[in-house]
Amino acid sequence: MSRISRQKSKGRSDSNGGFAGIPRIVLKHSHYQNLSGGAVKLLVELASQFRGKNNGDFTVAYGVLKKKGVQLKRHY
């Protein structure tokens, strides 16, 4: 199997598909439940940037997040 086919079959390509998972233990935690809407959007955006091998290669640049509807009045 070629490298490209493996990436696509594992959901690691940069196509519009894919999966952004947040563990249930996070969703059930009181800290998550007390987050503002903007903070939840930020968490989901960071989860969507993870591609399997790019741990640590994320952006929270204002220009990028503003286009996606994340308001940065508060950081938590």
LOMIKE-348331 format. One record per residue (C-alpha): x, y, z; residue number from 1. Coordinates in Angstrom, 3 decimals. Example, Ala and Ser with C-alpha at 12.3 -4.5 7.8 and 13.67 -1.06 7.14 Angstrom:
BEGIN
px / py / pz / num
12.300 / -4.500 / 7.800 / 1
13.670 / -1.060 / 7.140 / 2
***
This chain:
BEGIN
px / py / pz / num
0.000 / 0.000 / 0.000 / 1
1.402 / 3.375 / -0.931 / 2
2.076 / 6.064 / 1.636 / 3
-0.693 / 8.329 / 0.313 / 4
-3.258 / 5.546 / 0.419 / 5
-2.282 / 4.702 / 3.992 / 6
-2.659 / 8.356 / 5.059 / 7
-6.094 / 8.570 / 3.499 / 8
-7.187 / 5.240 / 4.953 / 9
-6.114 / 6.348 / 8.428 / 10
-7.840 / 9.735 / 8.157 / 11
-4.594 / 11.678 / 8.269 / 12
-4.790 / 13.584 / 5.023 / 13
-5.536 / 17.289 / 4.877 / 14
-8.786 / 16.729 / 3.008 / 15
-12.096 / 18.052 / 4.316 / 16
-12.826 / 14.731 / 5.994 / 17
-11.097 / 13.358 / 9.043 / 18
-11.827 / 13.168 / 12.723 / 19
-11.208 / 15.506 / 15.650 / 20
-11.579 / 13.498 / 18.826 / 21
-11.914 / 14.790 / 22.353 / 22
-11.844 / 12.039 / 24.987 / 23
-15.019 / 11.551 / 27.029 / 24
-13.048 / 11.964 / 30.245 / 25
-12.335 / 15.537 / 29.122 / 26
-15.973 / 16.192 / 28.215 / 27
-17.154 / 14.943 / 31.623 / 28
-14.665 / 16.994 / 33.642 / 29
-15.967 / 20.002 / 35.561 / 30
-13.271 / 22.246 / 34.081 / 31
-14.531 / 21.487 / 30.556 / 32
-18.143 / 21.943 / 31.601 / 33
-17.347 / 25.414 / 32.959 / 34
-15.666 / 26.621 / 29.734 / 35
-17.124 / 29.511 / 27.765 / 36
-18.353 / 28.951 / 24.213 / 37
-15.221 / 30.570 / 22.792 / 38
-12.988 / 28.319 / 24.882 / 39
-14.839 / 25.224 / 23.637 / 40
-14.364 / 26.440 / 20.042 / 41
-10.657 / 26.882 / 20.755 / 42
-10.394 / 23.343 / 22.143 / 43
-12.212 / 21.878 / 19.132 / 44
-10.005 / 23.898 / 16.758 / 45
-6.853 / 22.585 / 18.446 / 46
-8.215 / 19.018 / 18.331 / 47
-8.943 / 19.425 / 14.614 / 48
-5.360 / 20.526 / 13.937 / 49
-3.937 / 17.238 / 15.264 / 50
-3.142 / 14.936 / 12.330 / 51
-1.581 / 11.971 / 14.102 / 52
2.084 / 12.927 / 13.853 / 53
2.121 / 16.700 / 14.279 / 54
1.895 / 16.861 / 18.064 / 55
3.074 / 20.318 / 19.065 / 56
2.615 / 21.809 / 15.583 / 57
-0.588 / 23.763 / 16.263 / 58
-1.473 / 27.424 / 15.893 / 59
-3.553 / 29.723 / 18.035 / 60
-2.707 / 32.762 / 15.918 / 61
-5.385 / 35.435 / 16.217 / 62
-5.857 / 35.769 / 12.446 / 63
-6.427 / 32.036 / 11.996 / 64
-8.824 / 31.675 / 14.915 / 65
-10.797 / 34.827 / 14.091 / 66
-11.696 / 33.377 / 10.672 / 67
-13.109 / 30.325 / 12.449 / 68
-15.287 / 32.296 / 14.848 / 69
-13.168 / 31.989 / 17.986 / 70
-13.299 / 35.160 / 20.038 / 71
-10.229 / 35.759 / 22.148 / 72
-11.548 / 38.133 / 24.785 / 73
-10.541 / 35.594 / 27.431 / 74
-8.075 / 32.738 / 27.252 / 75
-10.052 / 30.292 / 29.371 / 76
***
